Amino acid sequence: MAEKYVQTLERSLDVLEVLAHAEEPLGVTEIGNRISLHKSTVHRILQTLCHRGYVDRKKDSERYQLGIKIIELGIRFFNDLEIRKVAAPVLSDLVKVLDEVVHLVLPDDGEIVYIDRAESSQVVSMHSKVGRRAPMHCTAVGKALLSTLPEEEVRHILEVKGMTKYTPNTITDPEDLLAGLREIKLSKISLETEENEVGIICLGTPIFDYSGQAIGAISVSGPASRITEKGIKWIGEELKTSGELISAKLGFSFFQKS
């Protein structure tokens, strides 16, 4: 028997998702065009969402963006995540040792989502922000997670999501990526050298839960010159140790096959 869904609610969620992915506030017609809805329907949905605080209308215009209520829900979700609670003190200690930006991510629908970020004392400009999504094929955390999956599943993700070239160093050949993933599977340390952002080097390692499943990953990122000067091997080992500590706190035993 086919599942039955509430059409109005589905349309409201479509509107929220369009606004979430927009780089700037959108008008009613723009929103309607992106989800194939008549603007009168979109307008009614927006009126309700604005009334409840989930969407804000820009002053003196008919353009809309996500409201503070969405942020409140997102923060509540992030704060309730067990992995985030367990990882936070470990990430804090890792930043003190390395003095570079550290991230915690979760996999979701063939992408990664940043759920926490610990800052270094040094200013670094990067695309990564808590709540933002990023591809797997060109990020250290993404490659760390892909290395734990069966090859056929990796191929499926790459086929569905593609392998967009973001920099001259981005790997766009599936076979080249798969060869690298086999090495990461053994070492538990992934390296991304200016593949996602020019001038940034990132190292990653997977996080496992009590069942042996990779449920997240952590990374260390910084300017290429600084990461190289500090030593990629040393940073990788410190990162791996922190990842193992988080995994152990989540109940994973390294006597298990990972």
C-alpha positions as protocol buffer text, in pm:
chain_id: "A"
residue {
  index: 1
  type: MET
  ca { x: 0 y: 0 z: 0 }
}
residue {
  index: 2
  type: ALA
  ca { x: 141 y: 338 z: -101 }
}
residue {
  index: 3
  type: GLU
  ca { x: 227 y: 582 z: 175 }
}
residue {
  index: 4
  type: LYS
  ca { x: -2 y: 883 z: 207 }
}
residue {
  index: 5
  type: TYR
  ca { x: 150 y: 1220 z: 289 }
}
residue {
  index: 6
  type: VAL
  ca { x: 2 y: 1560 z: 375 }
}
residue {
  index: 7
  type: GLN
  ca { x: 46 y: 1762 z: 57 }
}
residue {
  index: 8
  type: THR
  ca { x: 41 y: 2104 z: 224 }
}
residue {
  index: 9
  type: LEU
  ca { x: 308 y: 1999 z: 471 }
}
residue {
  index: 10
  type: GLU
  ca { x: 524 y: 1855 z: 194 }
}
residue {
  index: 11
  type: ARG
  ca { x: 497 y: 2181 z: 1 }
}
residue {
  index: 12
  type: SER
  ca { x: 586 y: 2381 z: 312 }
}
residue {
  index: 13
  type: LEU
  ca { x: 896 y: 2169 z: 363 }
}
residue {
  index: 14
  type: ASP
  ca { x: 988 y: 2219 z: -5 }
}
residue {
  index: 15
  type: VAL
  ca { x: 973 y: 2595 z: 50 }
}
residue {
  index: 16
  type: LEU
  ca { x: 1197 y: 2571 z: 357 }
}
residue {
  index: 17
  type: GLU
  ca { x: 1449 y: 2356 z: 169 }
}
residue {
  index: 18
  type: VAL
  ca { x: 1462 y: 2602 z: -120 }
}
residue {
  index: 19
  type: LEU
  ca { x: 1532 y: 2889 z: 120 }
}
residue {
  index: 20
  type: ALA
  ca { x: 1793 y: 2680 z: 304 }
}
residue {
  index: 21
  type: HIS
  ca { x: 1990 y: 2623 z: -17 }
}
residue {
  index: 22
  type: ALA
  ca { x: 1958 y: 2980 z: -146 }
}
residue {
  index: 23
  type: GLU
  ca { x: 2258 y: 3212 z: -124 }
}
residue {
  index: 24
  type: GLU
  ca { x: 2031 y: 3515 z: -76 }
}
residue {
  index: 25
  type: PRO
  ca { x: 1666 y: 3595 z: 10 }
}
residue {
  index: 26
  type: LEU
  ca { x: 1420 y: 3486 z: -260 }
}
residue {
  index: 27
  type: GLY
  ca { x: 1096 y: 3627 z: -396 }
}
residue {
  index: 28
  type: VAL
  ca { x: 768 y: 3436 z: -422 }
}
residue {
  index: 29
  type: THR
  ca { x: 801 y: 3379 z: -797 }
}
residue {
  index: 30
  type: GLU
  ca { x: 1158 y: 3251 z: -764 }
}
residue {
  index: 31
  type: ILE
  ca { x: 1056 y: 3003 z: -496 }
}
residue {
  index: 32
  type: GLY
  ca { x: 755 y: 2887 z: -698 }
}
residue {
  index: 33
  type: ASN
  ca { x: 966 y: 2833 z: -1010 }
}
residue {
  index: 34
  type: ARG
  ca { x: 1217 y: 2619 z: -822 }
}
residue {
  index: 35
  type: ILE
  ca { x: 954 y: 2380 z: -684 }
}
residue {
  index: 36
  type: SER
  ca { x: 691 y: 2414 z: -959 }
}
residue {
  index: 37
  type: LEU
  ca { x: 424 y: 2575 z: -741 }
}
residue {
  index: 38
  type: HIS
  ca { x: 187 y: 2858 z: -828 }
}
residue {
  index: 39
  type: LYS
  ca { x: 291 y: 3180 z: -658 }
}
residue {
  index: 40
  type: SER
  ca { x: -45 y: 3212 z: -479 }
}
residue {
  index: 41
  type: THR
  ca { x: 21 y: 2876 z: -309 }
}
residue {
  index: 42
  type: VAL
  ca { x: 376 y: 2977 z: -222 }
}
residue {
  index: 43
  type: HIS
  ca { x: 251 y: 3308 z: -81 }
}
residue {
  index: 44
  type: ARG
  ca { x: 2 y: 3134 z: 151 }
}
residue {
  index: 45
  type: ILE
  ca { x: 270 y: 2896 z: 275 }
}
residue {
  index: 46
  type: LEU
  ca { x: 512 y: 3182 z: 337 }
}
residue {
  index: 47
  type: GLN
  ca { x: 250 y: 3377 z: 530 }
}
residue {
  index: 48
  type: THR
  ca { x: 204 y: 3085 z: 769 }
}
residue {
  index: 49
  type: LEU
  ca { x: 576 y: 3018 z: 805 }
}
residue {
  index: 50
  type: CYS
  ca { x: 641 y: 3387 z: 872 }
}
residue {
  index: 51
  type: HIS
  ca { x: 365 y: 3392 z: 1134 }
}
residue {
  index: 52
  type: ARG
  ca { x: 531 y: 3099 z: 1315 }
}
residue {
  index: 53
  type: GLY
  ca { x: 884 y: 3245 z: 1287 }
}
residue {
  index: 54
  type: TYR
  ca { x: 1027 y: 2982 z: 1053 }
}
residue {
  index: 55
  type: VAL
  ca { x: 1065 y: 3235 z: 770 }
}
residue {
  index: 56
  type: ASP
  ca { x: 1142 y: 3608 z: 774 }
}
residue {
  index: 57
  type: ARG
  ca { x: 1037 y: 3865 z: 514 }
}
residue {
  index: 58
  type: LYS
  ca { x: 1302 y: 4124 z: 439 }
}
residue {
  index: 59
  type: LYS
  ca { x: 1198 y: 4475 z: 533 }
}
residue {
  index: 60
  type: ASP
  ca { x: 1062 y: 4688 z: 250 }
}
residue {
  index: 61
  type: SER
  ca { x: 1067 y: 4398 z: 5 }
}
residue {
  index: 62
  type: GLU
  ca { x: 885 y: 4079 z: -88 }
}
residue {
  index: 63
  type: ARG
  ca { x: 1189 y: 3858 z: -43 }
}
residue {
  index: 64
  type: TYR
  ca { x: 1216 y: 3580 z: 212 }
}
residue {
  index: 65
  type: GLN
  ca { x: 1481 y: 3395 z: 411 }
}
residue {
  index: 66
  type: LEU
  ca { x: 1489 y: 3137 z: 691 }
}
residue {
  index: 67
  type: GLY
  ca { x: 1379 y: 3267 z: 1032 }
}
residue {
  index: 68
  type: ILE
  ca { x: 1524 y: 3240 z: 1380 }
}
residue {
  index: 69
  type: LYS
  ca { x: 1295 y: 2947 z: 1470 }
}
residue {
  index: 70
  type: ILE
  ca { x: 1478 y: 2726 z: 1222 }
}
residue {
  index: 71
  type: ILE
  ca { x: 1809 y: 2817 z: 1386 }
}
residue {
  index: 72
  type: GLU
  ca { x: 1667 y: 2732 z: 1728 }
}
residue {
  index: 73
  type: LEU
  ca { x: 1558 y: 2389 z: 1605 }
}
residue {
  index: 74
  type: GLY
  ca { x: 1895 y: 2329 z: 1442 }
}
residue {
  index: 75
  type: ILE
  ca { x: 2087 y: 2420 z: 1755 }
}
residue {
  index: 76
  type: ARG
  ca { x: 1863 y: 2192 z: 1963 }
}
residue {
  index: 77
  type: PHE
  ca { x: 1926 y: 1907 z: 1719 }
}
residue {
  index: 78
  type: PHE
  ca { x: 2304 y: 1957 z: 1723 }
}
residue {
  index: 79
  type: ASN
  ca { x: 2315 y: 1986 z: 2103 }
}
residue {
  index: 80
  type: ASP
  ca { x: 2122 y: 1661 z: 2142 }
}
residue {
  index: 81
  type: LEU
  ca { x: 2359 y: 1458 z: 1924 }
}
residue {
  index: 82
  type: GLU
  ca { x: 2552 y: 1207 z: 2136 }
}
residue {
  index: 83
  type: ILE
  ca { x: 2853 y: 1207 z: 1905 }
}
residue {
  index: 84
  type: ARG
  ca { x: 2881 y: 1585 z: 1937 }
}
residue {
  index: 85
  type: LYS
  ca { x: 2871 y: 1570 z: 2316 }
}
residue {
  index: 86
  type: VAL
  ca { x: 3131 y: 1294 z: 2327 }
}
residue {
  index: 87
  type: ALA
  ca { x: 3359 y: 1453 z: 2068 }
}
residue {
  index: 88
  type: ALA
  ca { x: 3357 y: 1813 z: 2196 }
}
residue {
  index: 89
  type: PRO
  ca { x: 3620 y: 1778 z: 2474 }
}
residue {
  index: 90
  type: VAL
  ca { x: 3841 y: 1564 z: 2251 }
}
residue {
  index: 91
  type: LEU
  ca { x: 3827 y: 1822 z: 1971 }
}
residue {
  index: 92
  type: SER
  ca { x: 3906 y: 2096 z: 2221 }
}
residue {
  index: 93
  type: ASP
  ca { x: 4216 y: 1909 z: 2338 }
}
residue {
  index: 94
  type: LEU
  ca { x: 4322 y: 1844 z: 1978 }
}
residue {
  index: 95
  type: VAL
  ca { x: 4301 y: 2214 z: 1892 }
}
residue {
  index: 96
  type: LYS
  ca { x: 4523 y: 2294 z: 2191 }
}
residue {
  index: 97
  type: VAL
  ca { x: 4787 y: 2052 z: 2059 }
}
residue {
  index: 98
  type: LEU
  ca { x: 4773 y: 2145 z: 1689 }
}
residue {
  index: 99
  type: ASP
  ca { x: 4636 y: 2502 z: 1697 }
}
residue {
  index: 100
  type: GLU
  ca { x: 4448 y: 2439 z: 1373 }
}
residue {
  index: 101
  type: VAL
  ca { x: 4075 y: 2427 z: 1293 }
}
residue {
  index: 102
  type: VAL
  ca { x: 3909 y: 2094 z: 1376 }
}
residue {
  index: 103
  type: HIS
  ca { x: 3577 y: 1972 z: 1235 }
}
residue {
  index: 104
  type: LEU
  ca { x: 3324 y: 1702 z: 1321 }
}
residue {
  index: 105
  type: VAL
  ca { x: 3095 y: 1580 z: 1044 }
}
residue {
  index: 106
  type: LEU
  ca { x: 2816 y: 1330 z: 984 }
}
residue {
  index: 107
  type: PRO
  ca { x: 2739 y: 1153 z: 655 }
}
residue {
  index: 108
  type: ASP
  ca { x: 2399 y: 1222 z: 500 }
}
residue {
  index: 109
  type: ASP
  ca { x: 2264 y: 1117 z: 161 }
}
residue {
  index: 110
  type: GLY
  ca { x: 2603 y: 1085 z: -6 }
}
residue {
  index: 111
  type: GLU
  ca { x: 2738 y: 1411 z: 139 }
}
residue {
  index: 112
  type: ILE
  ca { x: 2887 y: 1529 z: 466 }
}
residue {
  index: 113
  type: VAL
  ca { x: 2733 y: 1779 z: 707 }
}
residue {
  index: 114
  type: TYR
  ca { x: 2947 y: 1984 z: 947 }
}
residue {
  index: 115
  type: ILE
  ca { x: 2801 y: 1955 z: 1297 }
}
residue {
  index: 116
  type: ASP
  ca { x: 3082 y: 2109 z: 1503 }
}
residue {
  index: 117
  type: ARG
  ca { x: 3392 y: 2320 z: 1456 }
}
residue {
  index: 118
  type: ALA
  ca { x: 3664 y: 2406 z: 1706 }
}
residue {
  index: 119
  type: GLU
  ca { x: 3865 y: 2717 z: 1618 }
}
residue {
  index: 120
  type: SER
  ca { x: 4239 y: 2769 z: 1638 }
}
residue {
  index: 121
  type: SER
  ca { x: 4401 y: 3086 z: 1769 }
}
residue {
  index: 122
  type: GLN
  ca { x: 4505 y: 3171 z: 1413 }
}
residue {
  index: 123
  type: VAL
  ca { x: 4271 y: 3329 z: 1161 }
}
residue {
  index: 124
  type: VAL
  ca { x: 4177 y: 3092 z: 878 }
}
residue {
  index: 125
  type: SER
  ca { x: 3920 y: 3160 z: 606 }
}
residue {
  index: 126
  type: MET
  ca { x: 3743 y: 2842 z: 494 }
}
residue {
  index: 127
  type: HIS
  ca { x: 3409 y: 2746 z: 340 }
}
residue {
  index: 128
  type: SER
  ca { x: 3322 y: 2506 z: 621 }
}
residue {
  index: 129
  type: LYS
  ca { x: 3049 y: 2619 z: 861 }
}
residue {
  index: 130
  type: VAL
  ca { x: 2836 y: 2426 z: 1109 }
}
residue {
  index: 131
  type: GLY
  ca { x: 2525 y: 2308 z: 926 }
}
residue {
  index: 132
  type: ARG
  ca { x: 2680 y: 2336 z: 581 }
}
residue {
  index: 133
  type: ARG
  ca { x: 2698 y: 2040 z: 344 }
}
residue {
  index: 134
  type: ALA
  ca { x: 2999 y: 1941 z: 136 }
}
residue {
  index: 135
  type: PRO
  ca { x: 3081 y: 1668 z: -117 }
}
residue {
  index: 136
  type: MET
  ca { x: 3259 y: 1350 z: -17 }
}
residue {
  index: 137
  type: HIS
  ca { x: 3498 y: 1297 z: -306 }
}
residue {
  index: 138
  type: CYS
  ca { x: 3711 y: 1609 z: -242 }
}
residue {
  index: 139
  type: THR
  ca { x: 3706 y: 1648 z: 137 }
}
residue {
  index: 140
  type: ALA
  ca { x: 3926 y: 1462 z: 385 }
}
residue {
  index: 141
  type: VAL
  ca { x: 3629 y: 1378 z: 608 }
}
residue {
  index: 142
  type: GLY
  ca { x: 3432 y: 1260 z: 305 }
}
residue {
  index: 143
  type: LYS
  ca { x: 3713 y: 1035 z: 189 }
}
residue {
  index: 144
  type: ALA
  ca { x: 3760 y: 901 z: 542 }
}
residue {
  index: 145
  type: LEU
  ca { x: 3393 y: 797 z: 545 }
}
residue {
  index: 146
  type: LEU
  ca { x: 3396 y: 661 z: 189 }
}
residue {
  index: 147
  type: SER
  ca { x: 3693 y: 439 z: 281 }
}
residue {
  index: 148
  type: THR
  ca { x: 3472 y: 247 z: 524 }
}
residue {
  index: 149
  type: LEU
  ca { x: 3206 y: 161 z: 262 }
}
residue {
  index: 150
  type: PRO
  ca { x: 3190 y: -128 z: 15 }
}
residue {
  index: 151
  type: GLU
  ca { x: 3327 y: -33 z: -326 }
}
residue {
  index: 152
  type: GLU
  ca { x: 2990 y: -76 z: -498 }
}
residue {
  index: 153
  type: GLU
  ca { x: 2832 y: 169 z: -254 }
}
residue {
  index: 154
  type: VAL
  ca { x: 3110 y: 422 z: -317 }
}
residue {
  index: 155
  type: ARG
  ca { x: 3058 y: 389 z: -693 }
}
residue {
  index: 156
  type: HIS
  ca { x: 2686 y: 448 z: -648 }
}
residue {
  index: 157
  type: ILE
  ca { x: 2746 y: 766 z: -446 }
}
residue {
  index: 158
  type: LEU
  ca { x: 2992 y: 897 z: -704 }
}
residue {
  index: 159
  type: GLU
  ca { x: 2750 y: 820 z: -986 }
}
residue {
  index: 160
  type: VAL
  ca { x: 2459 y: 994 z: -815 }
}
residue {
  index: 161
  type: LYS
  ca { x: 2647 y: 1292 z: -673 }
}
residue {
  index: 162
  type: GLY
  ca { x: 2909 y: 1329 z: -943 }
}
residue {
  index: 163
  type: MET
  ca { x: 3271 y: 1437 z: -896 }
}
residue {
  index: 164
  type: THR
  ca { x: 3267 y: 1812 z: -946 }
}
residue {
  index: 165
  type: LYS
  ca { x: 3608 y: 1970 z: -1002 }
}
residue {
  index: 166
  type: TYR
  ca { x: 3651 y: 2254 z: -749 }
}
residue {
  index: 167
  type: THR
  ca { x: 4026 y: 2313 z: -787 }
}
residue {
  index: 168
  type: PRO
  ca { x: 4304 y: 2194 z: -1020 }
}
residue {
  index: 169
  type: ASN
  ca { x: 4379 y: 1923 z: -758 }
}
residue {
  index: 170
  type: THR
  ca { x: 4027 y: 1778 z: -731 }
}
residue {
  index: 171
  type: ILE
  ca { x: 4019 y: 1407 z: -815 }
}
residue {
  index: 172
  type: THR
  ca { x: 3754 y: 1346 z: -1083 }
}
residue {
  index: 173
  type: ASP
  ca { x: 3840 y: 988 z: -1188 }
}
residue {
  index: 174
  type: PRO
  ca { x: 3654 y: 725 z: -982 }
}
residue {
  index: 175
  type: GLU
  ca { x: 3935 y: 472 z: -1021 }
}
residue {
  index: 176
  type: ASP
  ca { x: 4194 y: 717 z: -887 }
}
residue {
  index: 177
  type: LEU
  ca { x: 3971 y: 795 z: -589 }
}
residue {
  index: 178
  type: LEU
  ca { x: 3903 y: 428 z: -516 }
}
residue {
  index: 179
  type: ALA
  ca { x: 4275 y: 352 z: -520 }
}
residue {
  index: 180
  type: GLY
  ca { x: 4329 y: 623 z: -260 }
}
residue {
  index: 181
  type: LEU
  ca { x: 4039 y: 498 z: -49 }
}
residue {
  index: 182
  type: ARG
  ca { x: 4200 y: 153 z: -24 }
}
residue {
  index: 183
  type: GLU
  ca { x: 4507 y: 313 z: 135 }
}
residue {
  index: 184
  type: ILE
  ca { x: 4292 y: 522 z: 371 }
}
residue {
  index: 185
  type: LYS
  ca { x: 4104 y: 208 z: 480 }
}
residue {
  index: 186
  type: LEU
  ca { x: 4435 y: 66 z: 605 }
}
residue {
  index: 187
  type: SER
  ca { x: 4584 y: 380 z: 759 }
}
residue {
  index: 188
  type: LYS
  ca { x: 4260 y: 538 z: 889 }
}
residue {
  index: 189
  type: ILE
  ca { x: 4406 y: 875 z: 784 }
}
residue {
  index: 190
  type: SER
  ca { x: 4286 y: 1065 z: 476 }
}
residue {
  index: 191
  type: LEU
  ca { x: 4465 y: 1355 z: 314 }
}
residue {
  index: 192
  type: GLU
  ca { x: 4309 y: 1623 z: 97 }
}
residue {
  index: 193
  type: THR
  ca { x: 4563 y: 1859 z: -57 }
}
residue {
  index: 194
  type: GLU
  ca { x: 4388 y: 2167 z: -193 }
}
residue {
  index: 195
  type: GLU
  ca { x: 4119 y: 1949 z: -356 }
}
residue {
  index: 196
  type: ASN
  ca { x: 3824 y: 2140 z: -212 }
}
residue {
  index: 197
  type: GLU
  ca { x: 3975 y: 2485 z: -154 }
}
residue {
  index: 198
  type: VAL
  ca { x: 4292 y: 2631 z: -299 }
}
residue {
  index: 199
  type: GLY
  ca { x: 4550 y: 2694 z: -27 }
}
residue {
  index: 200
  type: ILE
  ca { x: 4395 y: 2457 z: 229 }
}
residue {
  index: 201
  type: ILE
  ca { x: 4519 y: 2112 z: 335 }
}
residue {
  index: 202
  type: CYS
  ca { x: 4293 y: 1886 z: 538 }
}
residue {
  index: 203
  type: LEU
  ca { x: 4342 y: 1550 z: 709 }
}
residue {
  index: 204
  type: GLY
  ca { x: 4056 y: 1328 z: 825 }
}
residue {
  index: 205
  type: THR
  ca { x: 3982 y: 1009 z: 1016 }
}
residue {
  index: 206
  type: PRO
  ca { x: 3657 y: 812 z: 1064 }
}
residue {
  index: 207
  type: ILE
  ca { x: 3460 y: 774 z: 1388 }
}
residue {
  index: 208
  type: PHE
  ca { x: 3306 y: 434 z: 1468 }
}
residue {
  index: 209
  type: ASP
  ca { x: 3021 y: 346 z: 1705 }
}
residue {
  index: 210
  type: TYR
  ca { x: 2975 y: 37 z: 1923 }
}
residue {
  index: 211
  type: SER
  ca { x: 2859 y: -169 z: 1624 }
}
residue {
  index: 212
  type: GLY
  ca { x: 3168 y: -93 z: 1418 }
}
residue {
  index: 213
  type: GLN
  ca { x: 2982 y: 136 z: 1179 }
}
residue {
  index: 214
  type: ALA
  ca { x: 3146 y: 462 z: 1070 }
}
residue {
  index: 215
  type: ILE
  ca { x: 2898 y: 724 z: 1188 }
}
residue {
  index: 216
  type: GLY
  ca { x: 3108 y: 1037 z: 1144 }
}
residue {
  index: 217
  type: ALA
  ca { x: 3455 y: 1176 z: 1090 }
}
residue {
  index: 218
  type: ILE
  ca { x: 3683 y: 1446 z: 1225 }
}
residue {
  index: 219
  type: SER
  ca { x: 3939 y: 1657 z: 1045 }
}
residue {
  index: 220
  type: VAL
  ca { x: 4217 y: 1909 z: 1089 }
}
residue {
  index: 221
  type: SER
  ca { x: 4240 y: 2191 z: 835 }
}
residue {
  index: 222
  type: GLY
  ca { x: 4476 y: 2481 z: 778 }
}
residue {
  index: 223
  type: PRO
  ca { x: 4680 y: 2678 z: 527 }
}
residue {
  index: 224
  type: ALA
  ca { x: 4890 y: 2445 z: 312 }
}
residue {
  index: 225
  type: SER
  ca { x: 5218 y: 2610 z: 410 }
}
residue {
  index: 226
  type: ARG
  ca { x: 5147 y: 2586 z: 784 }
}
residue {
  index: 227
  type: ILE
  ca { x: 5021 y: 2227 z: 776 }
}
residue {
  index: 228
  type: THR
  ca { x: 5326 y: 2120 z: 575 }
}
residue {
  index: 229
  type: GLU
  ca { x: 5562 y: 2303 z: 809 }
}
residue {
  index: 230
  type: LYS
  ca { x: 5410 y: 2143 z: 1120 }
}
residue {
  index: 231
  type: GLY
  ca { x: 5431 y: 1799 z: 961 }
}
residue {
  index: 232
  type: ILE
  ca { x: 5152 y: 1608 z: 788 }
}
residue {
  index: 233
  type: LYS
  ca { x: 5259 y: 1277 z: 944 }
}
residue {
  index: 234
  type: TRP
  ca { x: 5255 y: 1418 z: 1300 }
}
residue {
  index: 235
  type: ILE
  ca { x: 4920 y: 1590 z: 1250 }
}
residue {
  index: 236
  type: GLY
  ca { x: 4775 y: 1271 z: 1102 }
}
residue {
  index: 237
  type: GLU
  ca { x: 4882 y: 1061 z: 1399 }
}
residue {
  index: 238
  type: GLU
  ca { x: 4745 y: 1312 z: 1651 }
}
residue {
  index: 239
  type: LEU
  ca { x: 4419 y: 1323 z: 1459 }
}
residue {
  index: 240
  type: LYS
  ca { x: 4394 y: 945 z: 1437 }
}
residue {
  index: 241
  type: THR
  ca { x: 4454 y: 912 z: 1812 }
}
residue {
  index: 242
  type: SER
  ca { x: 4174 y: 1160 z: 1882 }
}
residue {
  index: 243
  type: GLY
  ca { x: 3941 y: 975 z: 1646 }
}
residue {
  index: 244
  type: GLU
  ca { x: 4014 y: 647 z: 1820 }
}
residue {
  index: 245
  type: LEU
  ca { x: 3943 y: 807 z: 2157 }
}
residue {
  index: 246
  type: ILE
  ca { x: 3602 y: 935 z: 2039 }
}
residue {
  index: 247
  type: SER
  ca { x: 3521 y: 594 z: 1890 }
}
residue {
  index: 248
  type: ALA
  ca { x: 3616 y: 421 z: 2215 }
}
residue {
  index: 249
  type: LYS
  ca { x: 3390 y: 658 z: 2411 }
}
residue {
  index: 250
  type: LEU
  ca { x: 3107 y: 560 z: 2176 }
}
residue {
  index: 251
  type: GLY
  ca { x: 3165 y: 194 z: 2259 }
}
residue {
  index: 252
  type: PHE
  ca { x: 3382 y: 85 z: 1968 }
}
residue {
  index: 253
  type: SER
  ca { x: 3650 y: -174 z: 2039 }
}
residue {
  index: 254
  type: PHE
  ca { x: 3954 y: -172 z: 1814 }
}
residue {
  index: 255
  type: PHE
  ca { x: 3961 y: -549 z: 1840 }
}
residue {
  index: 256
  type: GLN
  ca { x: 3655 y: -531 z: 1615 }
}
residue {
  index: 257
  type: LYS
  ca { x: 3705 y: -539 z: 1243 }
}
residue {
  index: 258
  type: SER
  ca { x: 3671 y: -183 z: 1111 }
}
